[in-house]
Amino acid sequence: MAIAALFIAAEGYLEFNAPLWSLVYGAIVAIPILLVSRHSLLAWLLAVGASFWFGVLVDIPGTSTGTWPWNPVQALVLLWVLFVVGLRRSLWTLATVWGVTIFMLNGTITARQNLLAMCLLFTVPLIVGAVVGRNFKLGQRLAAEQERGGVLTERARIARELHDVVAHHMSMIAVRAETAPYRLSDVGEDSRTEFAEISSAAREALTEMRLLLGVLRSDETTAPPTAPQPQISDLPDLAASARHAGAEVDLSISPEVGEVPQIVGVSAYRIIQEALSNVARHAPGAAASVSVSMDGDVLLVLVENGPGTRPSAGGGSGYGLRGAGERATILGGRLVSGPTPSGGYRVEARLPVREA
């Protein structure tokens, strides 16, 4: 568009001016088109300044045709720039632009006795641009509100499903585990301890699920419920829980691992939790080693297990390790997992501490 304006304007000046000057004049007319997409006000200043210069300050042959004070291309460029300014700027800015434009071109307009017509000519694109721009922004806001409403509706639906299905079954597990010693005869002390631990794990899962439901049901105006998130200091309890479930877990936390950002600690805990859950699910009876150490400014998490000694229950969707990998990626780190030559499995995560 700018190139077309350059050559058309230059052709208009060429009849009365040297070729070089014709190109210079055409470039002055066309430059605002190049700038208007990113710098609309600067393009307007150049366009209205060039119009004032050509129409009032200098007398360039080929500029005026009859009662028209400019090269027609120059007027079209100014109209287009005014339209774009109307699209993008506020009403106060548009009022200023309109007033300065009319004031700058007043000498040119009155000299040709076309004041009213020219005022209307340079007012219309501003008004049209303002109307189109505000309608477009209103449509964008409406679309954003509709999208936000759809997201909140979907989140509420997911929350209902989680509550109706998962929370119900977890509650039943907790209740049955708590009442089993009273309902069953000849329950030994070890069995009572096992039932108590099952009930505790189920209620802990219910607590975390209620927090998740609160997040899903909250919006920007309602803060979700908060609770302390598990950290690296909670890993011994996690390992003890896995041992009570029958797994052989060796936990090693390097002394150099001190206080880390909360998000890093939560991510490390969840990655290890998922890895140990996979050991119990896919390699029951296998010995697992958990290592947490520092490698410079990176928290190194390593979970490795050997082959299982009992038949695997199978199952699982694969979303657990995928989610663990996403946790690492969000922190700027990475997670690598895969089978080992000995028939076991290895999960290694590197979580940058400084970036977090």
Secondary structure, 3 states (H helix, E strand, C coil): CHHHHHHHHHHHHHCCCCHHHHHHHHHHHHHHHHHCCCCHHHHHHHHHHHHHHHHHHCCCCCCCECCECCCHHHHHHHHHHHHHHHHHCCHHHHHHHHHHHHHHCHHHHHHHCCHHHHHHHHHHHHHHHHHHHHHHHHHHHHHHHHHHHHHHHHHHHHHHHHHHHHHHHHHHHHHHHHHHHHHCCCCCHHHHHHHHHHHHHHHHHHHHHHHHHHHHHCCCCCCCCCCCCCCHHHHHHHHHHHHHCCCEEEEEECCCCCCCCHHHHHHHHHHHHHHHHHHHHHCCCCEEEEEEEEECCEEEEEEEECCCCCCCCCCCCCHHHHHHHHHHHHCCCEEEEEECCCCCEEEEEEEECCCC
